[in-house]
Amino acid sequence: MLETLNRLISFLSFFSEIKIWLTSKGYRQGVFWVLLLILVSCFNDVLMCHLGSNLSLVMVTFFRFFFSFVSAAPFVLNRKRIHYLKTNFAQMHLARGVIGAAALGLCCWSVNVMPLSENTTLMFTQPLFFLVLASFFLKESIDSFRWLATVFGFLGIVIIMHPGLETLRIEALIPLSAAVLFAIITLLAKKMVETEHPLSLLFYFGLVTTAIALPFAVYYWQTPSLSELGYLAALGMGANFIQLCIFRAFKATDASAVTPVFYAEIIISAFFGFAFFGQVPTLSVLLGALLIASSTFAISWWETRREKKQPV
């Protein structure tokens, strides 16, 4: 009996240490949350592709917002947490919701009109936009090594895109437009997470986006099947989890420090595209991914050494 009790205490202690590590500040924690975000984001893209084959994009987008709101509401609408609804950033919450509705609508559209790997590649102009925005609006200090790593990541994107007449078609503007909007949303989240509770951000984002999408959903209404409702619920909860990962990552370290890590999504999305849709990456995708991975590992090494205050 005593041995069992000791094992239980050791088990609980282990999970307590993990919780402390996950909620601590540091570059490694920031990278962890970004990688977890990427994994869930890729699963959501697969779900949107699957659901878009039977449901209209309006319905998929609406239910993503609706289930995002429904899954967040119970955590806020109770006596212990109702005070999270008090905010000094009402206008910024509204702006996040409006911009988010447009960005996620474009995102849902783009994954249904373009191959998953190509869509993700074009979306990855977002970190470039965000790095500049973080520098000017968040006043974050961005050293030359971070800029250099980001430039190498961008070169990897250029290799994957192999610019030409075939790449520069009209539908490519869909994910590029979404990338700009997502960069603005991420900037607002970074600014607000300093004082606003993550649950407040999730609640108001879900409320505003659902309210915006509701009239369109009523007009283009399709009744989902039970299995589709299950996938849509997973999509909405996944969207909340993605936001929580963003908040945790930005609390752990500078937004600009983890920006190059986002490039790993290109590699993971290429794997998902092959696993679920039989899309085989081209040589340019592989070469670009190698360059992107190299820049990510370089920035990880740099930030780790800086945290330890060791000479580089």
HUDA-V330879 format. One record per backbone hydrogen bond with DSSP energy under -1.0 kcal/mol. NH is the residue of the N-H (numbers start at 1). CO is the residue of the C=O. If there is no record, write none. Layout:
<<NH	CO> <NH	CO>>
This chain:
<<5	1> <6	2> <7	3> <8	4> <9	5> <10	6> <11	7> <12	8> <13	9> <14	10> <15	11> <16	12> <17	13> <18	14> <19	15> <20	16> <21	17> <22	18> <23	19> <24	21> <26	252> <30	26> <31	27> <32	28> <33	29> <34	30> <35	31> <36	32> <37	33> <38	34> <39	35> <40	36> <41	37> <42	38> <43	39> <44	40> <45	41> <46	42> <47	43> <48	44> <49	45> <50	46> <51	47> <52	48> <54	51> <55	51> <60	56> <61	57> <62	58> <63	59> <64	60> <65	61> <66	62> <67	63> <68	64> <69	65> <70	66> <71	67> <73	69> <75	72> <76	73> <77	73> <78	76> <82	78> <84	81> <85	82> <86	83> <93	89> <94	90> <95	91> <96	92> <97	93> <98	94> <99	95> <100	96> <101	97> <102	98> <103	99> <104	100> <105	101> <106	102> <107	103> <108	104> <109	105> <110	106> <111	107> <113	110> <114	110> <119	115> <120	116> <121	117> <122	118> <123	119> <125	122> <126	123> <129	125> <130	126> <131	127> <132	128> <133	129> <134	130> <135	131> <136	132> <137	133> <140	134> <147	143> <148	144> <149	145> <150	146> <151	147> <152	148> <153	149> <154	150> <155	151> <156	152> <157	153> <158	154> <159	155> <160	156> <161	157> <162	158> <168	164> <169	167> <172	169> <173	170> <174	171> <176	172> <177	173> <178	174> <179	175> <180	176> <181	177> <182	178> <183	179> <184	180> <185	181> <186	182> <187	183> <188	184> <189	185> <190	186> <191	187> <192	188> <193	189> <195	192> <196	192> <201	197> <202	198> <203	199> <204	200> <205	201> <206	202> <207	203> <208	204> <209	205> <210	206> <211	207> <212	208> <213	209> <214	210> <217	213> <218	214> <219	215> <220	216> <229	225> <230	226> <231	227> <232	228> <233	229> <234	230> <235	231> <236	232> <237	233> <238	234> <239	235> <240	236> <241	237> <242	238> <243	239> <244	240> <245	241> <246	242> <247	243> <248	244> <249	245> <250	246> <251	247> <252	248> <253	249> <258	254> <262	259> <263	260> <264	261> <265	262> <266	263> <268	264> <269	265> <270	266> <271	267> <272	268> <273	269> <274	270> <275	271> <276	272> <277	273> <278	274> <279	273> <286	282> <287	283> <288	284> <289	285> <290	286> <291	287> <292	288> <293	289> <294	290> <295	291> <296	292> <297	293> <298	294> <299	295> <300	296> <301	297> <302	298> <303	299> <304	300> <305	301> <306	302> <307	303> <308	304> <310	305>>
